[in-house]
């Protein structure tokens, strides 16, 4: 379900961010700090999110077959918690707009 809903949502979020970035006329020379934080979190978070999806999918398949998979599911959950913390900090930084 995450692959069907969250992955396209992540892609749309990143595409929307690039579109707004271009529309607002930012050029990369003098961008605000909060903008860099948002893009860094979105790009790095996408990589971690895909890793978590893969680990979770493999872990769930192994668990259903009775071959274990608990470690992979646990790793996927830890990555999800790290992403959640990063996204909360990013929202705080972007809402407060430091610099």
Buried (B, 14 or more C-beta within 10 A) or exposed (E): EBEEEEBEEBEEEBEEBEEEBEEEEEEEEEEEEBBEBBBEBBEEBBEBBBEBBEBBBBBBEBBEEEEEBEEBBEBBBEBBEEBEEBEEEBEEBBEEEEE
